[in-house]
Amino acid sequence: MMKCGRSRWSRRICWWHLLRWSIILRSGTTFMDEGSVPELKKHERIVLELWLEELQDAVFNTEDIVFKIHTEALRDKLDGQICESEKMENIRCSLESYVKQGKIC
């Protein structure tokens, strides 16, 4: 399974790979859906059907990866917002403390 790093650069590379594979996988399934495959022997058809099943699994796995990346990005964004609100709360508490001590009017 492809692992995506946390840096912006590695995410771009990861998205590039996912996009590329998505295009490749969709073009393969489109080719099969159009029925433009010549008559195949029985064993060739079985191999092709097995390959299509693996292809479908790969597409589902890719969707799972995209979902996980999206979830992680949302989590990072939320963590950043929480961190910012905690910083603001600390600043507010510090200011209130200074006001109570009479250091700030």
C-alpha positions in Angstrom: 0.0 0.0 0.0 1.3 3.5 -0.9 2.1 5.6 2.1 1.7 9.3 2.0 3.9 11.6 4.1 2.7 14.6 6.1 4.7 17.3 4.3 3.0 19.4 1.6 5.4 18.2 -1.0 4.8 14.5 -0.3 1.0 15.1 -0.4 1.4 16.7 -3.8 3.3 13.7 -5.0 0.8 11.3 -3.4 -2.2 13.2 -5.1 -0.3 13.1 -8.4 0.0 9.3 -8.1 -3.6 8.9 -7.1 -4.8 11.0 -10.0 -2.6 9.2 -12.5 -3.8 5.8 -11.3 -7.4 6.9 -11.3 -7.1 7.9 -14.9 -5.4 4.7 -15.8 -8.0 2.6 -14.0 -10.9 4.4 -15.4 -9.6 4.1 -18.9 -9.2 0.4 -18.5 -12.8 -0.1 -17.2 -14.1 2.2 -19.9 -12.3 0.1 -22.5 -14.0 -3.1 -21.1 -17.4 -1.5 -20.8 -17.5 -0.5 -24.5 -17.3 -4.1 -25.5 -14.5 -3.4 -28.0 -12.6 -6.5 -26.8 -12.4 -9.1 -29.6 -13.7 -12.6 -28.9 -11.6 -14.3 -26.2 -10.9 -17.9 -25.5 -12.4 -19.2 -22.3 -9.2 -19.2 -20.3 -8.4 -15.7 -21.6 -11.8 -14.5 -20.5 -11.3 -16.0 -17.0 -7.9 -14.3 -16.7 -9.4 -11.0 -17.9 -12.3 -11.3 -15.4 -9.8 -12.0 -12.5 -7.8 -9.0 -13.6 -10.9 -6.8 -13.6 -11.8 -7.9 -10.1 -8.3 -7.0 -9.0 -8.7 -3.7 -10.8 -11.9 -3.0 -9.0 -10.2 -3.8 -5.7 -7.5 -1.4 -6.6 -10.0 1.3 -7.3 -11.7 0.7 -3.9 -8.4 0.8 -2.2 -7.6 4.1 -3.9 -10.9 5.6 -2.8 -10.0 4.5 0.8 -6.6 6.2 0.6 -8.2 9.4 -0.7 -10.7 9.3 2.1 -8.0 8.8 4.7 -5.9 11.6 3.3 -9.0 13.9 3.3 -9.8 12.9 6.9 -6.2 13.5 8.0 -6.2 17.0 6.3 -9.5 17.9 8.1 -8.1 16.6 11.4 -4.9 18.7 10.9 -7.0 21.8 10.1 -9.2 21.2 13.2 -6.1 20.7 15.3 -4.7 24.0 14.0 -7.9 25.8 14.9 -7.9 24.3 18.4 -4.3 25.3 18.9 -5.0 28.8 17.7 -8.0 29.2 20.1 -5.9 27.8 23.0 -3.2 30.4 22.2 -5.8 33.2 22.2 -7.2 31.9 25.5 -3.8 31.9 27.1 -3.2 35.5 25.8 -6.6 36.6 27.3 -5.8 34.9 30.6 -2.4 36.6 30.7 -3.9 40.0 30.0 -6.6 39.5 32.7 -3.9 38.6 35.1 -1.9 41.7 34.3 -5.0 43.8 34.7 -5.8 42.3 38.1 -2.2 42.9 39.2 -2.5 46.5 38.2 0.3 46.3 35.6 -2.1 47.3 32.8 -4.8 49.9 33.1 
